[in-house]
Amino acid sequence: MGAALTDFIWRLVAMDRYERRALSRRKFAIRAFKQRGVVRVEVHVHKNDAALVRSVARALSDPDVEIETRVLLRERFGVTKAKGLKEFLASAPLESLDLTRKRDVGRKVEL
């Protein structure tokens, strides 16, 4: 057995029944969230904006205002599809860049 697996088994044995029950509940909650299409999103914001971000998340999860909240946010910020490197480079403004190079034949080496 690998060291990681052995460590996992020992931690499982060392857990008391309350810790195992808590772990089981957490796994159940994660599975239930996934089935409902809910994902965990972690962001770093300035401390002054934390309450604002929390209220936006709360509004998106409130059935009474979630639709108008989504409409408002999509109108203001839009939803953009993540681009790959190829699309990013294709959209870059390269007209002002000088991409020509002087021909370099290398250096002379005495053998």
N, C-alpha and C positions, 0 to 999 in steps of 0.2 A: 504494500500500500504506500501511496505517496504521503509525504509529510503533511500536505494540506488536508488530505482526507483524514489522516490520523488525528490531526488537530481538531477538525470538525467533529469527529466522533467523540473525542474526549470532552469537547465543550458541550455536546448534546447530552452526554452522560452526566456531566457536572451540573446541568441545569435542573432546577427543581421543577415541580409540576406547574407552578405559577408562571415561571419564565417560559416553559414550553407552551402553555395556554396562550400567553401574550403573543408569542411568535406565531402561533397558529392563527390567532385573530388578525394579526397584521398581514399575514399571507392571504387570508380570506378577503380582507378589505382591499388589498392590492388587486386581487383577481376580480372582485366586484367592480372596482373602478375601471379596469381594463375592459370588462364586458360592456360597461355603459359608455365607453369611448372617452373616459376622463384620463388625462395624463398629468403628471406632475411637472410644473415649470418652475425653475428657480432663476431669479433675476437679481442683479445687484443694482440698487438704486441709491440715490442720496437719501439720507435719513429724513429729510423734509418731504420727500416724495413717497415714502413708504406707505403712509396712510392712504394716499391717492391711489397707488397701485392696488392696495388691498380692497379699496372701495370699488375699483373697476372689476376686479376678480369677483367680488361679492355680487355686483350688478349682473355680470355674465352668468352667474349660477342661480340667480333669482328668476323663477319662471314668469313672474309678473312683468319684469322689465328687460329680460334677456334679449328679446327680439329687437326692441328699439335701441338697446345699447349696442348690439352688433351692427345694426344699420348705421348708427352714428359713428362708431369707430371705423367701419369700412369706408364710409364717405370721407372721413377726415384723413385716415392713414392708408387705406387700401390694403389689399393683400397681394403681396408679390411672391412669385414662385422663386425659390432659391435657384440661382444660376450656377452652372458649372464653370470651370476655369476657361474653357473654350469660348463660351458666350461672353464672359467677362472681358477677355482679351479682345474679342471682336468688337465690343462696344466701346473700347478705350479710344480716346481721341489721339491718334498717332500722327496727324497731319503736320503738327508743329515740331515733331522730333526729327532730327537728322540721324538717319540710321546707316549712313554710308561709312565705310571704314577704309583706311589706307591698307593696301595690300602688304602683308607681312610674309616674307619668304623665310624667316627664321634667322638664326645667327650662324656665322661661320665657325666651324669647329675644326681644329687641327687634329688629325688622326695619326 
